[in-house]
């Protein structure tokens, strides 16, 4: 096994520590950026949902309107308002 000379081992260790420190700084910057982007996207999405909900434009809060047209033919037919009998298996 070849061992590096004694005067270069200190330089190699220093170089290794510098590279390791630079890698840590780079990874920390990447992590901070990812966290910032994720938080920004969440806030933006939640704000859109909140504003739409406060305006009442969601499907659950919009009343459904059904229109029925009464024509002249409905007056000719007889309207039965009595309840229809319900048949169950126990009867």
PDB file of N, CA, C and O in Angstrom:
ATOM      1  N   UNK A   1       0.846  -1.164   0.000  1.00  0.00           N
ATOM      2  CA  UNK A   1       0.000   0.000   0.000  1.00  0.00           C
ATOM      3  C   UNK A   1       0.895   1.230   0.000  1.00  0.00           C
ATOM      4  O   UNK A   1       1.866   1.308   0.752  1.00  0.00           O
ATOM      5  N   UNK A   2       0.560   2.171  -0.839  1.00  0.00           N
ATOM      6  CA  UNK A   2       1.332   3.405  -0.902  1.00  0.00           C
ATOM      7  C   UNK A   2       0.738   4.431   0.042  1.00  0.00           C
ATOM      8  O   UNK A   2      -0.465   4.688  -0.001  1.00  0.00           O
ATOM      9  N   UNK A   3       1.538   5.002   0.869  1.00  0.00           N
ATOM     10  CA  UNK A   3       1.090   6.056   1.765  1.00  0.00           C
ATOM     11  C   UNK A   3       1.636   7.373   1.253  1.00  0.00           C
ATOM     12  O   UNK A   3       2.784   7.440   0.813  1.00  0.00           O
ATOM     13  N   UNK A   4       0.832   8.417   1.304  1.00  0.00           N
ATOM     14  CA  UNK A   4       1.314   9.706   0.821  1.00  0.00           C
ATOM     15  C   UNK A   4       2.408  10.240   1.741  1.00  0.00           C
ATOM     16  O   UNK A   4       2.471   9.867   2.912  1.00  0.00           O
ATOM     17  N   UNK A   5       3.232  11.075   1.237  1.00  0.00           N
ATOM     18  CA  UNK A   5       4.278  11.658   2.079  1.00  0.00           C
ATOM     19  C   UNK A   5       3.676  12.454   3.220  1.00  0.00           C
ATOM     20  O   UNK A   5       2.550  12.939   3.114  1.00  0.00           O
ATOM     21  N   UNK A   6       4.402  12.588   4.290  1.00  0.00           N
ATOM     22  CA  UNK A   6       3.924  13.231   5.508  1.00  0.00           C
ATOM     23  C   UNK A   6       3.548  14.688   5.282  1.00  0.00           C
ATOM     24  O   UNK A   6       2.592  15.172   5.889  1.00  0.00           O
ATOM     25  N   UNK A   7       4.268  15.395   4.431  1.00  0.00           N
ATOM     26  CA  UNK A   7       3.953  16.812   4.229  1.00  0.00           C
ATOM     27  C   UNK A   7       2.668  17.016   3.423  1.00  0.00           C
ATOM     28  O   UNK A   7       2.041  18.070   3.534  1.00  0.00           O
ATOM     29  N   UNK A   8       2.263  16.031   2.612  1.00  0.00           N
ATOM     30  CA  UNK A   8       1.032  16.150   1.820  1.00  0.00           C
ATOM     31  C   UNK A   8      -0.199  15.672   2.574  1.00  0.00           C
ATOM     32  O   UNK A   8      -1.316  16.022   2.196  1.00  0.00           O
ATOM     33  N   UNK A   9      -0.028  14.884   3.628  1.00  0.00           N
ATOM     34  CA  UNK A   9      -1.191  14.365   4.343  1.00  0.00           C
ATOM     35  C   UNK A   9      -1.964  15.480   5.033  1.00  0.00           C
ATOM     36  O   UNK A   9      -3.192  15.431   5.111  1.00  0.00           O
ATOM     37  N   UNK A  10      -1.259  16.474   5.528  1.00  0.00           N
ATOM     38  CA  UNK A  10      -1.946  17.618   6.137  1.00  0.00           C
ATOM     39  C   UNK A  10      -2.699  18.410   5.101  1.00  0.00           C
ATOM     40  O   UNK A  10      -3.805  18.879   5.368  1.00  0.00           O
ATOM     41  N   UNK A  11      -2.127  18.572   3.922  1.00  0.00           N
ATOM     42  CA  UNK A  11      -2.801  19.288   2.843  1.00  0.00           C
ATOM     43  C   UNK A  11      -4.026  18.525   2.346  1.00  0.00           C
ATOM     44  O   UNK A  11      -5.059  19.119   2.036  1.00  0.00           O
ATOM     45  N   UNK A  12      -3.898  17.204   2.275  1.00  0.00           N
ATOM     46  CA  UNK A  12      -5.018  16.383   1.823  1.00  0.00           C
ATOM     47  C   UNK A  12      -6.170  16.433   2.817  1.00  0.00           C
ATOM     48  O   UNK A  12      -7.336  16.507   2.429  1.00  0.00           O
ATOM     49  N   UNK A  13      -5.834  16.393   4.091  1.00  0.00           N
ATOM     50  CA  UNK A  13      -6.894  16.480   5.109  1.00  0.00           C
ATOM     51  C   UNK A  13      -7.556  17.843   5.088  1.00  0.00           C
ATOM     52  O   UNK A  13      -8.776  17.954   5.211  1.00  0.00           O
ATOM     53  N   UNK A  14      -6.756  18.870   4.933  1.00  0.00           N
ATOM     54  CA  UNK A  14      -7.319  20.217   4.856  1.00  0.00           C
ATOM     55  C   UNK A  14      -8.205  20.363   3.637  1.00  0.00           C
ATOM     56  O   UNK A  14      -9.292  20.935   3.714  1.00  0.00           O
ATOM     57  N   UNK A  15      -7.738  19.841   2.509  1.00  0.00           N
ATOM     58  CA  UNK A  15      -8.538  19.882   1.290  1.00  0.00           C
ATOM     59  C   UNK A  15      -9.833  19.091   1.456  1.00  0.00           C
ATOM     60  O   UNK A  15     -10.888  19.531   0.999  1.00  0.00           O
ATOM     61  N   UNK A  16      -9.764  17.920   2.109  1.00  0.00           N
ATOM     62  CA  UNK A  16     -10.963  17.107   2.357  1.00  0.00           C
ATOM     63  C   UNK A  16     -11.944  17.812   3.263  1.00  0.00           C
ATOM     64  O   UNK A  16     -13.153  17.741   3.041  1.00  0.00           O
ATOM     65  N   UNK A  17     -11.447  18.492   4.283  1.00  0.00           N
ATOM     66  CA  UNK A  17     -12.322  19.234   5.197  1.00  0.00           C
ATOM     67  C   UNK A  17     -12.987  20.414   4.485  1.00  0.00           C
ATOM     68  O   UNK A  17     -14.156  20.720   4.719  1.00  0.00           O
ATOM     69  N   UNK A  18     -12.214  21.071   3.608  1.00  0.00           N
ATOM     70  CA  UNK A  18     -12.775  22.188   2.858  1.00  0.00           C
ATOM     71  C   UNK A  18     -13.877  21.714   1.909  1.00  0.00           C
ATOM     72  O   UNK A  18     -14.924  22.350   1.794  1.00  0.00           O
ATOM     73  N   UNK A  19     -13.635  20.610   1.242  1.00  0.00           N
ATOM     74  CA  UNK A  19     -14.655  20.071   0.332  1.00  0.00           C
ATOM     75  C   UNK A  19     -15.902  19.645   1.100  1.00  0.00           C
ATOM     76  O   UNK A  19     -17.027  19.891   0.665  1.00  0.00           O
ATOM     77  N   UNK A  20     -15.688  19.006   2.245  1.00  0.00           N
ATOM     78  CA  UNK A  20     -16.813  18.573   3.064  1.00  0.00           C
ATOM     79  C   UNK A  20     -17.619  19.772   3.573  1.00  0.00           C
ATOM     80  O   UNK A  20     -18.849  19.740   3.589  1.00  0.00           O
ATOM     81  N   UNK A  21     -16.917  20.820   3.986  1.00  0.00           N
ATOM     82  CA  UNK A  21     -17.596  22.023   4.466  1.00  0.00           C
ATOM     83  C   UNK A  21     -18.382  22.685   3.334  1.00  0.00           C
ATOM     84  O   UNK A  21     -19.506  23.145   3.530  1.00  0.00           O
ATOM     85  N   UNK A  22     -17.776  22.726   2.150  1.00  0.00           N
ATOM     86  CA  UNK A  22     -18.472  23.303   0.994  1.00  0.00           C
ATOM     87  C   UNK A  22     -19.703  22.487   0.626  1.00  0.00           C
ATOM     88  O   UNK A  22     -20.735  23.056   0.272  1.00  0.00           O
ATOM     89  N   UNK A  23     -19.611  21.173   0.703  1.00  0.00           N
ATOM     90  CA  UNK A  23     -20.755  20.309   0.412  1.00  0.00           C
ATOM     91  C   UNK A  23     -21.873  20.553   1.414  1.00  0.00           C
ATOM     92  O   UNK A  23     -23.042  20.618   1.033  1.00  0.00           O
ATOM     93  N   UNK A  24     -21.530  20.690   2.687  1.00  0.00           N
ATOM     94  CA  UNK A  24     -22.548  20.961   3.712  1.00  0.00           C
ATOM     95  C   UNK A  24     -23.246  22.290   3.459  1.00  0.00           C
ATOM     96  O   UNK A  24     -24.469  22.388   3.563  1.00  0.00           O
ATOM     97  N   UNK A  25     -22.456  23.319   3.123  1.00  0.00           N
ATOM     98  CA  UNK A  25     -23.059  24.628   2.833  1.00  0.00           C
ATOM     99  C   UNK A  25     -23.991  24.548   1.623  1.00  0.00           C
ATOM    100  O   UNK A  25     -25.079  25.123   1.632  1.00  0.00           O
ATOM    101  N   UNK A  26     -23.560  23.835   0.590  1.00  0.00           N
ATOM    102  CA  UNK A  26     -24.376  23.701  -0.617  1.00  0.00           C
ATOM    103  C   UNK A  26     -25.667  22.947  -0.317  1.00  0.00           C
ATOM    104  O   UNK A  26     -26.737  23.348  -0.776  1.00  0.00           O
ATOM    105  N   UNK A  27     -25.579  21.865   0.444  1.00  0.00           N
ATOM    106  CA  UNK A  27     -26.787  21.101   0.790  1.00  0.00           C
ATOM    107  C   UNK A  27     -27.730  21.916   1.666  1.00  0.00           C
ATOM    108  O   UNK A  27     -28.949  21.837   1.514  1.00  0.00           O
ATOM    109  N   UNK A  28     -27.172  22.694   2.577  1.00  0.00           N
ATOM    110  CA  UNK A  28     -28.028  23.534   3.417  1.00  0.00           C
ATOM    111  C   UNK A  28     -28.745  24.592   2.586  1.00  0.00           C
ATOM    112  O   UNK A  28     -29.917  24.876   2.832  1.00  0.00           O
ATOM    113  N   UNK A  29     -28.057  25.181   1.602  1.00  0.00           N
ATOM    114  CA  UNK A  29     -28.707  26.152   0.722  1.00  0.00           C
ATOM    115  C   UNK A  29     -29.835  25.500  -0.068  1.00  0.00           C
ATOM    116  O   UNK A  29     -30.908  26.081  -0.226  1.00  0.00           O
ATOM    117  N   UNK A  30     -29.588  24.296  -0.559  1.00  0.00           N
ATOM    118  CA  UNK A  30     -30.623  23.583  -1.319  1.00  0.00           C
ATOM    119  C   UNK A  30     -31.824  23.278  -0.427  1.00  0.00           C
ATOM    120  O   UNK A  30     -32.969  23.450  -0.842  1.00  0.00           O
ATOM    121  N   UNK A  31     -31.565  22.832   0.780  1.00  0.00           N
ATOM    122  CA  UNK A  31     -32.667  22.526   1.712  1.00  0.00           C
ATOM    123  C   UNK A  31     -33.489  23.761   2.037  1.00  0.00           C
ATOM    124  O   UNK A  31     -34.718  23.703   2.082  1.00  0.00           O
ATOM    125  N   UNK A  32     -32.813  24.872   2.262  1.00  0.00           N
ATOM    126  CA  UNK A  32     -33.527  26.110   2.570  1.00  0.00           C
ATOM    127  C   UNK A  32     -34.367  26.547   1.377  1.00  0.00           C
ATOM    128  O   UNK A  32     -35.509  26.976   1.545  1.00  0.00           O
ATOM    129  N   UNK A  33     -33.818  26.442   0.187  1.00  0.00           N
ATOM    130  CA  UNK A  33     -34.580  26.825  -1.007  1.00  0.00           C
ATOM    131  C   UNK A  33     -35.801  25.941  -1.197  1.00  0.00           C
ATOM    132  O   UNK A  33     -36.882  26.436  -1.512  1.00  0.00           O
ATOM    133  N   UNK A  34     -35.641  24.649  -1.010  1.00  0.00           N
ATOM    134  CA  UNK A  34     -36.775  23.733  -1.167  1.00  0.00           C
ATOM    135  C   UNK A  34     -37.847  24.032  -0.128  1.00  0.00           C
ATOM    136  O   UNK A  34     -39.036  24.046  -0.450  1.00  0.00           O
ATOM    137  N   UNK A  35     -37.440  24.272   1.109  1.00  0.00           N
ATOM    138  CA  UNK A  35     -38.411  24.590   2.156  1.00  0.00           C
ATOM    139  C   UNK A  35     -39.129  25.904   1.852  1.00  0.00           C
ATOM    140  O   UNK A  35     -40.331  26.027   2.087  1.00  0.00           O
ATOM    141  N   UNK A  36     -38.398  26.877   1.333  1.00  0.00           N
ATOM    142  CA  UNK A  36     -38.997  28.169   1.002  1.00  0.00           C
ATOM    143  C   UNK A  36     -40.008  28.039  -0.135  1.00  0.00           C
ATOM    144  O   UNK A  36     -41.099  28.606  -0.075  1.00  0.00           O
ATOM    145  N   UNK A  37     -39.642  27.295  -1.159  1.00  0.00           N
ATOM    146  CA  UNK A  37     -40.554  27.099  -2.293  1.00  0.00           C
ATOM    147  C   UNK A  37     -41.795  26.325  -1.852  1.00  0.00           C
ATOM    148  O   UNK A  37     -42.912  26.672  -2.236  1.00  0.00           O
ATOM    149  N   UNK A  38     -41.605  25.286  -1.052  1.00  0.00           N
ATOM    150  CA  UNK A  38     -42.752  24.492  -0.589  1.00  0.00           C
ATOM    151  C   UNK A  38     -43.696  25.345   0.260  1.00  0.00           C
ATOM    152  O   UNK A  38     -44.914  25.282   0.091  1.00  0.00           O
ATOM    153  N   UNK A  39     -43.139  26.135   1.164  1.00  0.00           N
ATOM    154  CA  UNK A  39     -43.979  26.993   2.005  1.00  0.00           C
ATOM    155  C   UNK A  39     -44.702  28.043   1.166  1.00  0.00           C
ATOM    156  O   UNK A  39     -45.869  28.345   1.414  1.00  0.00           O
ATOM    157  N   UNK A  40     -44.006  28.600   0.172  1.00  0.00           N
ATOM    158  CA  UNK A  40     -44.635  29.614  -0.687  1.00  0.00           C
ATOM    159  C   UNK A  40     -45.783  29.017  -1.492  1.00  0.00           C
ATOM    160  O   UNK A  40     -46.845  29.629  -1.607  1.00  0.00           O
ATOM    161  N   UNK A  41     -45.575  27.832  -2.046  1.00  0.00           N
ATOM    162  CA  UNK A  41     -46.642  27.183  -2.818  1.00  0.00           C
ATOM    163  C   UNK A  41     -47.836  26.842  -1.935  1.00  0.00           C
ATOM    164  O   UNK A  41     -48.985  26.997  -2.351  1.00  0.00           O
ATOM    165  N   UNK A  42     -47.570  26.381  -0.727  1.00  0.00           N
ATOM    166  CA  UNK A  42     -48.664  26.058   0.192  1.00  0.00           C
ATOM    167  C   UNK A  42     -49.463  27.310   0.531  1.00  0.00           C
ATOM    168  O   UNK A  42     -50.694  27.295   0.512  1.00  0.00           O
ATOM    169  N   UNK A  43     -48.756  28.391   0.841  1.00  0.00           N
ATOM    170  CA  UNK A  43     -49.453  29.633   1.188  1.00  0.00           C
ATOM    171  C   UNK A  43     -50.264  30.147   0.001  1.00  0.00           C
ATOM    172  O   UNK A  43     -51.388  30.619   0.170  1.00  0.00           O
ATOM    173  N   UNK A  44     -49.698  30.057  -1.185  1.00  0.00           N
ATOM    174  CA  UNK A  44     -50.422  30.519  -2.378  1.00  0.00           C
ATOM    175  C   UNK A  44     -51.673  29.680  -2.617  1.00  0.00           C
ATOM    176  O   UNK A  44     -52.749  30.224  -2.867  1.00  0.00           O
ATOM    177  N   UNK A  45     -51.535  28.369  -2.541  1.00  0.00           N
ATOM    178  CA  UNK A  45     -52.691  27.487  -2.770  1.00  0.00           C
ATOM    179  C   UNK A  45     -53.756  27.688  -1.695  1.00  0.00           C
ATOM    180  O   UNK A  45     -54.946  27.761  -2.004  1.00  0.00           O
ATOM    181  N   UNK A  46     -53.337  27.777  -0.448  1.00  0.00           N
ATOM    182  CA  UNK A  46     -54.301  27.964   0.637  1.00  0.00           C
ATOM    183  C   UNK A  46     -54.987  29.319   0.520  1.00  0.00           C
ATOM    184  O   UNK A  46     -56.173  29.437   0.827  1.00  0.00           O
ATOM    185  N   UNK A  47     -54.264  30.336   0.083  1.00  0.00           N
ATOM    186  CA  UNK A  47     -54.869  31.659  -0.082  1.00  0.00           C
ATOM    187  C   UNK A  47     -55.946  31.640  -1.155  1.00  0.00           C
ATOM    188  O   UNK A  47     -57.004  32.247  -0.988  1.00  0.00           O
ATOM    189  N   UNK A  48     -55.681  30.950  -2.249  1.00  0.00           N
ATOM    190  CA  UNK A  48     -56.684  30.854  -3.323  1.00  0.00           C
ATOM    191  C   UNK A  48     -57.933  30.153  -2.805  1.00  0.00           C
ATOM    192  O   UNK A  48     -59.051  30.606  -3.055  1.00  0.00           O
ATOM    193  N   UNK A  49     -57.750  29.059  -2.091  1.00  0.00           N
ATOM    194  CA  UNK A  49     -58.904  28.328  -1.546  1.00  0.00           C
ATOM    195  C   UNK A  49     -59.654  29.185  -0.541  1.00  0.00           C
ATOM    196  O   UNK A  49     -60.885  29.199  -0.535  1.00  0.00           O
ATOM    197  N   UNK A  50     -58.928  29.896   0.308  1.00  0.00           N
ATOM    198  CA  UNK A  50     -59.555  30.736   1.325  1.00  0.00           C
ATOM    199  C   UNK A  50     -60.363  31.861   0.685  1.00  0.00           C
ATOM    200  O   UNK A  50     -61.492  32.126   1.097  1.00  0.00           O
ATOM    201  N   UNK A  51     -59.795  32.516  -0.308  1.00  0.00           N
ATOM    202  CA  UNK A  51     -60.498  33.628  -0.952  1.00  0.00           C
ATOM    203  C   UNK A  51     -61.736  33.129  -1.683  1.00  0.00           C
ATOM    204  O   UNK A  51     -62.789  33.761  -1.607  1.00  0.00           O
ATOM    205  N   UNK A  52     -61.630  32.018  -2.381  1.00  0.00           N
ATOM    206  CA  UNK A  52     -62.795  31.484  -3.078  1.00  0.00           C
ATOM    207  C   UNK A  52     -63.874  31.061  -2.089  1.00  0.00           C
ATOM    208  O   UNK A  52     -65.062  31.245  -2.352  1.00  0.00           O
ATOM    209  N   UNK A  53     -63.474  30.501  -0.966  1.00  0.00           N
ATOM    210  CA  UNK A  53     -64.450  30.095   0.042  1.00  0.00           C
ATOM    211  C   UNK A  53     -65.128  31.283   0.686  1.00  0.00           C
ATOM    212  O   UNK A  53     -66.320  31.224   0.988  1.00  0.00           O
ATOM    213  N   UNK A  54     -64.394  32.364   0.905  1.00  0.00           N
ATOM    214  CA  UNK A  54     -64.997  33.530   1.540  1.00  0.00           C
ATOM    215  C   UNK A  54     -65.926  34.267   0.583  1.00  0.00           C
ATOM    216  O   UNK A  54     -66.832  34.982   1.011  1.00  0.00           O
ATOM    217  N   UNK A  55     -65.696  34.090  -0.701  1.00  0.00           N
ATOM    218  CA  UNK A  55     -66.587  34.713  -1.680  1.00  0.00           C
ATOM    219  C   UNK A  55     -67.864  33.907  -1.882  1.00  0.00           C
ATOM    220  O   UNK A  55     -68.823  34.400  -2.476  1.00  0.00           O
ATOM    221  N   UNK A  56     -67.882  32.691  -1.399  1.00  0.00           N
ATOM    222  CA  UNK A  56     -69.066  31.868  -1.514  1.00  0.00           C
ATOM    223  C   UNK A  56     -69.233  31.251  -2.881  1.00  0.00           C
ATOM    224  O   UNK A  56     -70.354  30.950  -3.291  1.00  0.00           O
ATOM    225  N   UNK A  57     -68.149  31.058  -3.589  1.00  0.00           N
ATOM    226  CA  UNK A  57     -68.267  30.518  -4.930  1.00  0.00           C
ATOM    227  C   UNK A  57     -68.033  29.019  -4.986  1.00  0.00           C
ATOM    228  O   UNK A  57     -67.847  28.471  -6.072  1.00  0.00           O
ATOM    229  N   UNK A  58     -68.038  28.351  -3.858  1.00  0.00           N
ATOM    230  CA  UNK A  58     -67.869  26.909  -3.877  1.00  0.00           C
ATOM    231  C   UNK A  58     -69.192  26.240  -4.184  1.00  0.00           C
ATOM    232  O   UNK A  58     -70.249  26.843  -4.004  1.00  0.00           O
ATOM    233  N   UNK A  59     -69.148  25.017  -4.640  1.00  0.00           N
ATOM    234  CA  UNK A  59     -70.364  24.303  -5.020  1.00  0.00           C
ATOM    235  C   UNK A  59     -71.276  24.011  -3.851  1.00  0.00           C
ATOM    236  O   UNK A  59     -72.492  23.924  -4.022  1.00  0.00           O
ATOM    237  N   UNK A  60     -70.713  23.859  -2.670  1.00  0.00           N
ATOM    238  CA  UNK A  60     -71.521  23.525  -1.502  1.00  0.00           C
ATOM    239  C   UNK A  60     -72.331  24.715  -1.009  1.00  0.00           C
ATOM    240  O   UNK A  60     -73.405  24.535  -0.435  1.00  0.00           O
ATOM    241  N   UNK A  61     -71.838  25.912  -1.223  1.00  0.00           N
ATOM    242  CA  UNK A  61     -72.545  27.077  -0.703  1.00  0.00           C
ATOM    243  C   UNK A  61     -73.455  27.732  -1.729  1.00  0.00           C
ATOM    244  O   UNK A  61     -74.243  28.610  -1.376  1.00  0.00           O
ATOM    245  N   UNK A  62     -73.368  27.334  -2.972  1.00  0.00           N
ATOM    246  CA  UNK A  62     -74.215  27.902  -4.010  1.00  0.00           C
ATOM    247  C   UNK A  62     -75.558  27.180  -4.013  1.00  0.00           C
ATOM    248  O   UNK A  62     -75.598  25.957  -4.145  1.00  0.00           O
ATOM    249  N   UNK A  63     -76.639  27.906  -3.873  1.00  0.00           N
ATOM    250  CA  UNK A  63     -77.942  27.229  -3.869  1.00  0.00           C
ATOM    251  C   UNK A  63     -78.260  26.704  -5.268  1.00  0.00           C
ATOM    252  O   UNK A  63     -78.022  27.366  -6.278  1.00  0.00           O
ATOM    253  N   UNK A  64     -78.792  25.525  -5.286  1.00  0.00           N
ATOM    254  CA  UNK A  64     -79.169  24.960  -6.588  1.00  0.00           C
ATOM    255  C   UNK A  64     -80.580  25.426  -6.919  1.00  0.00           C
ATOM    256  O   UNK A  64     -81.482  25.354  -6.085  1.00  0.00           O
ATOM    257  N   UNK A  65     -80.753  25.890  -8.113  1.00  0.00           N
ATOM    258  CA  UNK A  65     -82.054  26.374  -8.543  1.00  0.00           C
ATOM    259  C   UNK A  65     -82.578  25.450  -9.618  1.00  0.00           C
ATOM    260  O   UNK A  65     -81.894  25.144 -10.595  1.00  0.00           O
ATOM    261  N   UNK A  66     -83.782  25.022  -9.419  1.00  0.00           N
ATOM    262  CA  UNK A  66     -84.451  24.207 -10.433  1.00  0.00           C
ATOM    263  C   UNK A  66     -85.702  24.955 -10.837  1.00  0.00           C
ATOM    264  O   UNK A  66     -86.487  25.388  -9.992  1.00  0.00           O
ATOM    265  N   UNK A  67     -85.871  25.095 -12.085  1.00  0.00           N
ATOM    266  CA  UNK A  67     -87.050  25.803 -12.582  1.00  0.00           C
ATOM    267  C   UNK A  67     -87.966  24.800 -13.248  1.00  0.00           C
ATOM    268  O   UNK A  67     -87.536  23.937 -14.012  1.00  0.00           O
ATOM    269  N   UNK A  68     -89.215  24.939 -12.941  1.00  0.00           N
ATOM    270  CA  UNK A  68     -90.227  24.103 -13.585  1.00  0.00           C
ATOM    271  C   UNK A  68     -91.200  25.032 -14.284  1.00  0.00           C
ATOM    272  O   UNK A  68     -91.609  26.060 -13.743  1.00  0.00           O
ATOM    273  N   UNK A  69     -91.543  24.665 -15.442  1.00  0.00           N
ATOM    274  CA  UNK A  69     -92.485  25.501 -16.187  1.00  0.00           C
ATOM    275  C   UNK A  69     -93.861  24.848 -16.140  1.00  0.00           C
ATOM    276  O   UNK A  69     -94.027  23.663 -16.427  1.00  0.00           O
ATOM    277  N   UNK A  70     -94.810  25.644 -15.778  1.00  0.00           N
ATOM    278  CA  UNK A  70     -96.199  25.183 -15.773  1.00  0.00           C
ATOM    279  C   UNK A  70     -96.831  25.619 -17.080  1.00  0.00           C
ATOM    280  O   UNK A  70     -96.961  26.807 -17.375  1.00  0.00           O
ATOM    281  N   UNK A  71     -97.207  24.642 -17.829  1.00  0.00           N
ATOM    282  CA  UNK A  71     -97.829  24.961 -19.122  1.00  0.00           C
ATOM    283  C   UNK A  71     -99.333  24.770 -19.024  1.00  0.00           C
ATOM    284  O   UNK A  71     -99.854  24.335 -17.997  1.00  0.00           O
ATOM    285  N   UNK A  72    -100.000  25.091 -20.073  1.00  0.00           N
ATOM    286  CA  UNK A  72    -101.452  24.978 -20.112  1.00  0.00           C
ATOM    287  C   UNK A  72    -101.892  23.525 -20.050  1.00  0.00           C
ATOM    288  O   UNK A  72    -103.011  23.236 -19.625  1.00  0.00           O
ATOM    289  N   UNK A  73    -101.030  22.607 -20.466  1.00  0.00           N
ATOM    290  CA  UNK A  73    -101.418  21.205 -20.448  1.00  0.00           C
ATOM    291  C   UNK A  73    -101.482  20.655 -19.028  1.00  0.00           C
ATOM    292  O   UNK A  73    -102.172  19.666 -18.781  1.00  0.00           O
ATOM    293  N   UNK A  74    -100.770  21.281 -18.093  1.00  0.00           N
ATOM    294  CA  UNK A  74    -100.822  20.775 -16.725  1.00  0.00           C
ATOM    295  C   UNK A  74    -102.162  21.076 -16.069  1.00  0.00           C
ATOM    296  O   UNK A  74    -102.575  20.359 -15.157  1.00  0.00           O
ATOM    297  N   UNK A  75    -102.839  22.111 -16.512  1.00  0.00           N
ATOM    298  CA  UNK A  75    -104.143  22.409 -15.936  1.00  0.00           C
ATOM    299  C   UNK A  75    -105.193  21.417 -16.415  1.00  0.00           C
ATOM    300  O   UNK A  75    -106.220  21.235 -15.762  1.00  0.00           O
ATOM    301  N   UNK A  76    -104.943  20.782 -17.539  1.00  0.00           N
ATOM    302  CA  UNK A  76    -105.896  19.823 -18.065  1.00  0.00           C
ATOM    303  C   UNK A  76    -105.783  18.485 -17.343  1.00  0.00           C
ATOM    304  O   UNK A  76    -106.745  17.720 -17.292  1.00  0.00           O
ATOM    305  N   UNK A  77    -104.615  18.207 -16.790  1.00  0.00           N
ATOM    306  CA  UNK A  77    -104.452  16.941 -16.070  1.00  0.00           C
ATOM    307  C   UNK A  77    -104.863  17.125 -14.629  1.00  0.00           C
ATOM    308  O   UNK A  77    -104.814  18.231 -14.089  1.00  0.00           O
ATOM    309  N   UNK A  78    -105.262  16.052 -14.022  1.00  0.00           N
ATOM    310  CA  UNK A  78    -105.718  16.100 -12.647  1.00  0.00           C
ATOM    311  C   UNK A  78    -104.533  15.887 -11.720  1.00  0.00           C
ATOM    312  O   UNK A  78    -103.767  14.941 -11.905  1.00  0.00           O
ATOM    313  N   UNK A  79    -104.371  16.749 -10.727  1.00  0.00           N
ATOM    314  CA  UNK A  79    -103.267  16.667  -9.785  1.00  0.00           C
ATOM    315  C   UNK A  79    -103.750  15.924  -8.553  1.00  0.00           C
ATOM    316  O   UNK A  79    -104.757  16.292  -7.948  1.00  0.00           O
ATOM    317  N   UNK A  80    -103.021  14.870  -8.184  1.00  0.00           N
ATOM    318  CA  UNK A  80    -103.372  14.072  -7.019  1.00  0.00           C
ATOM    319  C   UNK A  80    -102.389  14.405  -5.907  1.00  0.00           C
ATOM    320  O   UNK A  80    -101.210  14.064  -6.001  1.00  0.00           O
ATOM    321  N   UNK A  81    -102.862  15.067  -4.854  1.00  0.00           N
ATOM    322  CA  UNK A  81    -102.006  15.466  -3.747  1.00  0.00           C
ATOM    323  C   UNK A  81    -102.048  14.484  -2.584  1.00  0.00           C
ATOM    324  O   UNK A  81    -101.448  14.747  -1.541  1.00  0.00           O
ATOM    325  N   UNK A  82    -102.736  13.369  -2.735  1.00  0.00           N
ATOM    326  CA  UNK A  82    -102.811  12.402  -1.633  1.00  0.00           C
ATOM    327  C   UNK A  82    -101.526  11.585  -1.589  1.00  0.00           C
ATOM    328  O   UNK A  82    -100.924  11.324  -2.631  1.00  0.00           O
ATOM    329  N   UNK A  83    -101.106  11.183  -0.410  1.00  0.00           N
ATOM    330  CA  UNK A  83     -99.881  10.400  -0.295  1.00  0.00           C
ATOM    331  C   UNK A  83    -100.065   9.011  -0.890  1.00  0.00           C
ATOM    332  O   UNK A  83    -101.150   8.433  -0.828  1.00  0.00           O
ATOM    333  N   UNK A  84     -99.017   8.499  -1.452  1.00  0.00           N
ATOM    334  CA  UNK A  84     -99.082   7.167  -2.032  1.00  0.00           C
ATOM    335  C   UNK A  84     -98.822   6.142  -0.941  1.00  0.00           C
ATOM    336  O   UNK A  84     -98.006   6.378  -0.051  1.00  0.00           O
ATOM    337  N   UNK A  85     -99.504   5.011  -0.999  1.00  0.00           N
ATOM    338  CA  UNK A  85     -99.306   4.000   0.046  1.00  0.00           C
ATOM    339  C   UNK A  85     -97.925   3.352  -0.088  1.00  0.00           C
ATOM    340  O   UNK A  85     -97.421   3.128  -1.188  1.00  0.00           O
ATOM    341  N   UNK A  86     -97.339   3.063   1.069  1.00  0.00           N
ATOM    342  CA  UNK A  86     -96.021   2.424   1.104  1.00  0.00           C
ATOM    343  C   UNK A  86     -96.207   0.990   1.508  1.00  0.00           C
ATOM    344  O   UNK A  86     -96.838   0.706   2.527  1.00  0.00           O
ATOM    345  N   UNK A  87     -95.668   0.080   0.728  1.00  0.00           N
ATOM    346  CA  UNK A  87     -95.773  -1.352   1.018  1.00  0.00           C
ATOM    347  C   UNK A  87     -94.435  -1.852   1.505  1.00  0.00           C
ATOM    348  O   UNK A  87     -93.412  -1.653   0.850  1.00  0.00           O
ATOM    349  N   UNK A  88     -94.441  -2.497   2.645  1.00  0.00           N
ATOM    350  CA  UNK A  88     -93.215  -3.081   3.182  1.00  0.00           C
ATOM    351  C   UNK A  88     -93.382  -4.581   3.274  1.00  0.00           C
ATOM    352  O   UNK A  88     -94.488  -5.100   3.122  1.00  0.00           O
ATOM    353  N   UNK A  89     -92.307  -5.267   3.519  1.00  0.00           N
ATOM    354  CA  UNK A  89     -92.369  -6.716   3.611  1.00  0.00           C
ATOM    355  C   UNK A  89     -93.060  -7.178   4.886  1.00  0.00           C
ATOM    356  O   UNK A  89     -93.498  -8.325   4.965  1.00  0.00           O
ATOM    357  N   UNK A  90     -93.164  -6.313   5.877  1.00  0.00           N
ATOM    358  CA  UNK A  90     -93.810  -6.693   7.135  1.00  0.00           C
ATOM    359  C   UNK A  90     -95.307  -6.518   7.076  1.00  0.00           C
ATOM    360  O   UNK A  90     -95.988  -7.032   7.964  1.00  0.00           O
ATOM    361  N   UNK A  91     -95.858  -5.855   6.132  1.00  0.00           N
ATOM    362  CA  UNK A  91     -97.306  -5.580   6.086  1.00  0.00           C
ATOM    363  C   UNK A  91     -98.078  -6.787   5.597  1.00  0.00           C
ATOM    364  O   UNK A  91     -99.303  -6.737   5.495  1.00  0.00           O
TER     365      UNK A  91
END
